[in-house]
Amino acid sequence: MYRKKSTGACMAVCASLGVLLAGPIAASPLDNPAVTVPDADPFYAVPGDIAGSANGTVLDSRPITASAGPVPLDAKAWQVKYKTTDHTGEATATVVTVLVPNTPWTGPGPRPLVSFQSAEDGVGLRCAPSLALRGGGLLGGAVSDVVTSVPQLLHTGWAVAVADYQGPDSLFTNAKMTAHGVLDGIRAARSFAPAGIDPNAPMGLTGYSGGGYASLIAAMYQPTYAPELDFAGLAYGGTGSDSREVYDTANGGPFGGGVPILFVAQSRAYPQAQLESHLDDTGRRIIAESQADCIFDGTARYPGLDFGKHLSTEGADKLESLMWQNSPLTQPGLPAQPVFYYHATGDELVPYSSGMSMVDRMCANGVRVEHLAIPGSEHLVEAARGIDYAIPYLADRFAGKVAPTTC
């Protein structure tokens, strides 16, 4: 069921990772004594009396100095804790980082607000973008795309909201928690008075890979979960339509060591499935070691891991079922705004064909989609430069230009 992939693409992956790591990225916030990790920071604690509060209600806030690597960002910034709901409908709380450029907005109309979904690829709060933005760019060993993308978004003059959308339990690739976390984070950012975001400000969504998943899922849930939010456009890339395909592709390949976090996330969200009972001894040890991992922790610890060897056929079927349940193709609704989607044809982590399945579905149902296929590239290269595609698209939507379509 889980076919082992060739590791021949590793040279391209490692080269891309090297490009990202060679940039202006500071030491991990875990090594910075001035920054407390979320697990030990009372600010992140979920209050016990919020069930009656509206989703998106601001519960607490604090100003921060946000940075990209060692360089402070030229913006006012706050961490804002807000009420949301998890995948079971239970009240919970998470954090959105709200950033507003220090330079006055000179464009027409109010300053736009962009919700940037970082690839929060991990199952520990040390992988949260709020920690990266406060601590300098590394997420406990994983490269944070906030380092490259948020500065560029701020440079346009736009306000930016970056939610820890996986919630306090770090429910990686959980569709409902992700959608609620993103949408309620935008609600909180708009109502947070110190940021001064105009209620009539145009809004957009963007993200890549795991952040693209979050952006797409949020757009699909928006018409029913947050109908008052009116997005001018969605720009995302490098995202699979079927999470099972991503798991299958990564397993045994250069990203194989990151596969256990997918298992941890599903096991944590759905304890009734008893997934760990289907592991062999080696599998149980790997999972025990992966409980707080960001994706590159695992890829470094278990390069080329074929995790499927440690999971029974019944366990694999259960895992696939849960991943399918949380895949974009199985979610209700469709984006209500125009969409721009970009994907490298040589993507070795997220199959190009998987991303196109969702494009085809949107096109078939009347969504205006512009699709960009990028030949001769792969996943991590586009992680670094994808925001260069997203910004012009969103700028045109904010300007009221008619969205192009390649459907």
C-alpha positions as CSV (number, residue, x, y, z in Angstrom):
1,M,0.0,0.0,0.0
2,Y,2.8,2.4,0.8
3,R,5.2,2.2,-2.0
4,K,8.8,3.1,-1.4
5,K,10.0,6.1,-3.5
6,S,13.4,6.7,-5.0
7,T,15.6,9.0,-3.1
8,G,17.1,10.4,-6.2
9,A,15.3,13.7,-5.7
10,C,17.2,14.2,-2.4
11,M,19.9,16.2,-4.1
12,A,17.4,18.8,-5.3
13,V,15.6,18.8,-1.9
14,C,18.8,19.2,0.1
15,A,20.0,22.0,-2.3
16,S,16.8,23.8,-1.8
17,L,16.9,23.4,2.0
18,G,20.5,24.7,1.9
19,V,19.3,27.8,0.1
20,L,16.7,28.5,2.8
21,L,19.1,27.8,5.6
22,A,21.8,30.0,4.1
23,G,19.6,33.1,4.3
24,P,19.4,35.5,7.2
25,I,17.9,33.1,9.8
26,A,18.7,33.4,13.5
27,A,19.3,30.7,15.9
28,S,16.4,28.6,17.0
29,P,14.1,30.3,19.5
30,L,14.7,27.3,21.7
31,D,18.2,28.5,22.1
32,N,17.1,32.1,22.8
33,P,16.8,32.7,26.6
34,A,14.7,35.8,26.0
35,V,11.9,33.8,24.4
36,T,9.7,31.3,26.3
37,V,8.5,28.4,24.2
38,P,4.6,28.2,24.1
39,D,4.4,25.0,26.2
40,A,6.0,26.9,29.1
41,D,4.4,30.3,28.4
42,P,1.2,31.1,30.4
43,F,0.1,33.4,27.7
44,Y,-0.8,30.4,25.5
45,A,-2.9,28.7,28.2
46,V,-6.6,28.1,27.2
47,P,-8.9,29.8,29.7
48,G,-11.6,27.6,31.3
49,D,-14.6,29.9,30.9
50,I,-14.8,30.7,27.2
51,A,-17.5,28.3,25.9
52,G,-20.0,31.1,25.8
53,S,-17.8,33.6,24.0
54,A,-18.2,34.2,20.3
55,N,-15.7,32.6,18.0
56,G,-12.9,35.1,17.3
57,T,-13.3,36.9,20.6
58,V,-10.0,38.4,21.8
59,L,-9.0,36.9,25.1
60,D,-5.6,38.4,25.7
61,S,-2.9,40.3,23.9
62,R,0.7,41.5,24.2
63,P,2.9,43.6,22.0
64,I,6.0,41.9,20.6
65,T,9.1,42.7,18.5
66,A,8.6,40.6,15.4
67,S,11.6,39.6,13.4
68,A,12.7,37.7,10.3
69,G,15.9,36.1,11.3
70,P,18.0,38.5,13.2
71,V,16.3,41.6,11.6
72,P,13.4,43.2,13.4
73,L,10.4,43.8,11.1
74,D,9.4,47.4,10.4
75,A,6.0,46.9,11.8
76,K,4.0,47.1,15.0
77,A,3.2,43.6,16.1
78,W,1.1,41.8,18.7
79,Q,0.3,38.3,19.8
80,V,-3.5,38.0,20.2
81,K,-5.1,35.1,21.9
82,Y,-8.6,34.3,20.7
83,K,-11.4,31.9,21.2
84,T,-12.1,29.3,18.5
85,T,-13.4,25.7,18.4
86,D,-11.6,22.5,17.7
87,H,-12.6,19.6,15.3
88,T,-15.0,18.2,17.9
89,G,-16.8,21.6,18.4
90,E,-15.3,22.1,21.8
91,A,-14.2,25.7,22.8
92,T,-10.4,26.3,22.7
93,A,-8.0,29.1,22.2
94,T,-5.0,29.8,20.1
95,V,-2.8,32.8,19.0
96,V,-2.6,35.0,16.0
97,T,0.3,37.4,15.3
98,V,-1.0,40.7,13.9
99,L,1.4,42.9,12.1
100,V,0.9,46.4,10.8
101,P,3.6,48.3,8.8
102,N,5.0,51.4,10.5
103,T,4.8,53.3,7.2
104,P,1.4,55.0,6.5
105,W,-0.8,53.4,4.0
106,T,-0.9,55.5,0.8
107,G,-3.0,53.3,-1.5
108,P,-6.6,53.8,-2.4
109,G,-9.1,52.8,0.2
110,P,-8.2,51.2,3.6
111,R,-5.1,49.2,4.2
112,P,-5.7,45.6,3.1
113,L,-5.4,42.7,5.5
114,V,-3.7,39.5,4.3
115,S,-4.0,36.2,6.3
116,F,-0.8,34.4,5.7
117,Q,-0.9,30.7,6.6
118,S,2.6,29.5,7.5
119,A,3.4,25.9,6.9
120,E,2.9,24.9,10.5
121,D,4.2,21.4,9.7
122,G,4.5,19.8,13.1
123,V,2.9,18.4,16.2
124,G,4.4,20.6,18.8
125,L,3.9,24.2,19.8
126,R,7.5,24.8,19.1
127,C,6.5,24.6,15.4
128,A,4.0,27.5,15.8
129,P,4.6,30.6,13.6
130,S,4.0,32.9,16.6
131,L,7.2,31.5,18.1
132,A,9.1,32.0,14.9
133,L,8.0,35.6,14.5
134,R,8.9,36.4,18.1
135,G,12.1,34.4,18.2
136,G,13.8,34.9,14.9
137,G,12.8,32.3,12.2
138,L,13.7,28.7,13.1
139,L,11.0,26.5,14.5
140,G,12.9,24.0,16.6
141,G,14.8,22.7,13.6
142,A,12.2,23.4,10.9
143,V,12.6,26.3,8.4
144,S,9.8,28.8,8.8
145,D,8.4,30.3,5.7
146,V,7.4,33.4,7.7
147,V,11.0,34.4,7.4
148,T,10.7,34.9,3.6
149,S,7.0,35.7,3.1
150,V,5.9,38.0,5.9
151,P,8.6,40.7,5.2
152,Q,7.5,40.8,1.6
153,L,3.8,41.1,2.5
154,L,4.6,43.9,4.9
155,H,6.7,45.7,2.3
156,T,3.5,46.0,0.1
157,G,2.0,48.1,3.0
158,W,-0.6,45.4,3.9
159,A,-1.5,44.4,7.4
160,V,-0.8,40.7,8.0
161,A,-2.4,38.1,10.3
162,V,-0.5,34.8,11.0
163,A,-2.5,32.4,13.0
164,D,-1.3,29.3,15.0
165,Y,-4.2,27.7,13.3
166,Q,-3.5,24.1,14.4
167,G,-4.6,25.1,18.0
168,P,-3.0,24.2,21.3
169,D,-2.9,20.5,20.5
170,S,-1.0,21.1,17.2
171,L,-3.6,19.1,15.1
172,F,-1.6,19.0,11.9
173,T,-3.7,18.5,8.7
174,N,-7.0,18.5,10.7
175,A,-9.4,20.2,8.4
176,K,-12.0,21.6,10.9
177,M,-9.4,22.8,13.5
178,T,-7.4,24.4,10.7
179,A,-10.4,26.2,9.1
180,H,-11.7,27.4,12.5
181,G,-8.2,28.5,13.5
182,V,-7.6,30.6,10.4
183,L,-11.1,32.2,10.2
184,D,-11.4,33.0,13.9
185,G,-7.8,34.4,13.8
186,I,-8.9,36.8,11.1
187,R,-12.0,37.7,13.1
188,A,-9.7,38.5,16.1
189,A,-7.3,40.5,14.0
190,R,-10.1,42.7,12.6
191,S,-11.6,43.4,16.0
192,F,-8.3,44.0,17.8
193,A,-8.5,47.8,18.3
194,P,-4.8,48.6,18.7
195,A,-4.1,47.3,15.1
196,G,-6.6,49.7,13.7
197,I,-7.7,47.5,10.8
198,D,-10.6,49.1,9.0
199,P,-13.7,46.9,8.9
200,N,-14.0,47.6,5.2
201,A,-10.4,46.6,4.4
202,P,-10.1,44.2,1.5
203,M,-8.9,40.8,2.6
204,G,-7.0,37.9,1.1
205,L,-5.6,34.5,2.0
206,T,-2.3,33.0,1.0
207,G,0.0,30.1,1.9
208,Y,2.1,27.4,0.5
209,S,2.3,23.6,1.1
210,G,0.9,23.1,4.6
211,G,0.0,26.8,4.6
212,G,-1.7,26.3,1.2
213,Y,-3.7,23.5,2.7
214,A,-4.8,25.8,5.5
215,S,-5.6,28.6,3.2
216,L,-7.7,26.4,0.9
217,I,-9.6,24.7,3.7
218,A,-10.4,28.1,5.3
219,A,-11.7,29.4,2.0
220,M,-13.9,26.3,1.7
221,Y,-15.4,26.7,5.2
222,Q,-15.7,30.5,5.1
223,P,-19.2,30.7,3.4
224,T,-20.8,28.7,6.2
225,Y,-18.5,29.2,9.2
226,A,-17.7,32.9,8.8
227,P,-20.0,34.3,6.2
228,E,-19.3,37.9,7.3
229,L,-15.7,37.6,6.0
230,D,-15.5,38.6,2.4
231,F,-12.2,37.7,0.8
232,A,-11.1,39.4,-2.4
233,G,-8.9,36.4,-3.4
234,L,-7.0,33.2,-2.5
235,A,-3.5,32.6,-3.7
236,Y,-2.0,29.2,-2.7
237,G,0.4,26.6,-4.0
238,G,2.1,23.2,-3.6
239,T,-0.9,21.7,-1.9
240,G,-2.3,18.2,-2.3
241,S,-6.0,17.5,-2.8
242,D,-5.8,14.1,-1.2
243,S,-3.6,13.8,2.0
244,R,-3.2,10.1,1.4
245,E,-1.2,10.8,-1.8
246,V,1.2,13.1,0.1
247,Y,1.7,10.4,2.8
248,D,2.3,7.7,0.2
249,T,4.7,9.9,-1.8
250,A,6.8,11.0,1.2
251,N,7.0,7.5,2.7
252,G,10.4,6.0,2.0
253,G,11.6,9.1,0.2
254,P,13.7,12.1,1.2
255,F,10.9,13.4,3.4
256,G,10.2,10.0,4.9
257,G,11.4,11.0,8.4
258,G,8.6,13.6,8.5
259,V,5.9,11.0,7.9
260,P,5.5,10.1,11.6
261,I,4.0,13.5,12.4
262,L,1.1,12.7,10.1
263,F,0.5,9.6,12.2
264,V,0.9,11.5,15.5
265,A,-1.6,14.1,14.4
266,Q,-4.3,11.7,13.4
267,S,-3.7,9.6,16.5
268,R,-4.0,12.7,18.7
269,A,-7.2,13.9,17.0
270,Y,-8.9,10.5,16.9
271,P,-7.8,8.5,19.9
272,Q,-10.8,6.2,19.4
273,A,-9.1,4.8,16.3
274,Q,-6.3,3.3,18.5
275,L,-3.8,3.7,15.7
276,E,-0.8,3.0,17.9
277,S,-2.1,-0.5,18.6
278,H,-1.3,-1.3,14.9
279,L,2.4,-0.4,15.2
280,D,5.3,-2.8,15.7
281,D,7.9,-2.1,18.4
282,T,10.0,0.0,16.1
283,G,7.0,2.0,15.0
284,R,6.0,2.7,18.6
285,R,9.5,3.9,19.4
286,I,9.5,6.3,16.4
287,I,6.1,7.7,17.4
288,A,7.2,8.2,21.0
289,E,10.2,10.2,19.8
290,S,8.0,12.3,17.4
291,Q,5.4,13.7,19.7
292,A,6.7,17.3,19.5
293,D,8.4,17.2,16.1
294,C,8.5,19.8,13.4
295,I,8.8,18.2,10.0
296,F,12.6,18.7,9.6
297,D,13.3,17.2,13.0
298,G,12.0,13.8,11.7
299,T,13.6,14.1,8.3
300,A,17.0,14.7,10.0
301,R,16.5,11.9,12.5
302,Y,15.1,9.3,10.1
303,P,16.3,10.1,6.6
304,G,14.4,8.0,4.0
305,L,12.2,6.4,6.6
306,D,9.7,3.8,5.2
307,F,7.2,4.1,8.0
308,G,4.7,1.9,6.3
309,K,6.9,-1.1,7.2
310,H,6.0,-0.6,10.9
311,L,2.3,-0.3,10.4
312,S,-0.2,-3.2,10.0
313,T,-2.5,-3.4,7.0
314,E,-5.5,-2.7,9.2
315,G,-3.7,0.3,10.8
316,A,-2.7,1.6,7.4
317,D,-6.4,1.4,6.3
318,K,-7.5,3.3,9.4
319,L,-4.9,6.0,8.9
320,E,-5.8,6.4,5.2
321,S,-9.4,6.8,6.1
322,L,-8.7,9.6,8.6
323,M,-6.4,11.3,6.2
324,W,-9.0,11.1,3.4
325,Q,-11.6,12.5,5.9
326,N,-9.4,15.6,6.3
327,S,-8.4,16.0,2.7
328,P,-9.5,19.1,0.7
329,L,-11.5,16.9,-1.8
330,T,-13.8,15.6,1.0
331,Q,-14.6,19.0,2.6
332,P,-17.9,20.7,2.1
333,G,-18.2,23.9,0.1
334,L,-15.9,25.7,-2.3
335,P,-14.0,29.0,-2.2
336,A,-16.3,31.9,-2.8
337,Q,-13.6,34.1,-4.2
338,P,-11.2,34.0,-7.2
339,V,-8.3,31.6,-6.8
340,F,-4.7,31.5,-8.0
341,Y,-2.9,28.2,-7.7
342,Y,0.7,27.4,-8.5
343,H,2.6,24.1,-8.4
344,A,6.0,22.8,-9.5
345,T,5.6,20.0,-12.0
346,G,8.6,18.2,-10.5
347,D,7.3,18.5,-6.9
348,E,8.8,15.4,-5.1
349,L,6.7,15.8,-1.9
350,V,3.2,16.9,-3.1
351,P,2.4,15.3,-6.5
352,Y,1.5,17.8,-9.1
353,S,-1.5,15.7,-10.2
354,S,-2.8,15.8,-6.6
355,G,-3.0,19.5,-6.6
356,M,-4.7,19.6,-9.9
357,S,-7.6,17.4,-8.7
358,M,-8.8,20.3,-6.6
359,V,-8.3,22.8,-9.4
360,D,-10.4,20.6,-11.7
361,R,-13.2,20.4,-9.0
362,M,-13.2,24.2,-8.5
363,C,-13.3,24.9,-12.3
364,A,-16.1,22.4,-12.8
365,N,-18.1,24.3,-10.2
366,G,-17.7,27.8,-11.5
367,V,-14.8,29.1,-9.4
368,R,-12.6,31.4,-11.3
369,V,-9.2,29.7,-11.1
370,E,-5.9,30.8,-12.6
371,H,-3.4,28.0,-12.6
372,L,0.4,28.2,-13.0
373,A,2.4,25.1,-13.7
374,I,6.1,25.7,-12.9
375,P,8.4,23.3,-14.9
376,G,11.9,22.4,-13.8
377,S,11.3,23.1,-10.1
378,E,10.4,21.2,-6.9
379,H,8.8,21.7,-3.5
380,L,11.3,23.6,-1.4
381,V,12.3,26.0,-4.2
382,E,8.7,27.1,-4.6
383,A,8.4,27.4,-0.8
384,A,11.0,30.1,-0.9
385,R,9.6,32.1,-3.9
386,G,5.9,31.3,-4.0
387,I,5.0,34.6,-2.3
388,D,6.3,36.4,-5.4
389,Y,3.5,34.8,-7.4
390,A,0.8,35.5,-4.7
391,I,1.4,39.2,-4.0
392,P,0.7,40.5,-7.6
393,Y,-2.4,38.3,-7.8
394,L,-3.8,39.6,-4.5
395,A,-2.8,43.2,-5.4
396,D,-4.9,43.0,-8.5
397,R,-7.9,41.6,-6.6
398,F,-7.6,44.4,-4.0
399,A,-7.6,46.9,-6.9
400,G,-10.8,45.4,-8.2
401,K,-9.4,44.0,-11.4
402,V,-11.3,41.1,-13.0
403,A,-9.7,37.8,-12.0
404,P,-8.3,35.8,-14.9
405,T,-9.1,32.2,-15.3
406,T,-7.4,29.3,-17.0
407,C,-10.4,26.9,-16.5
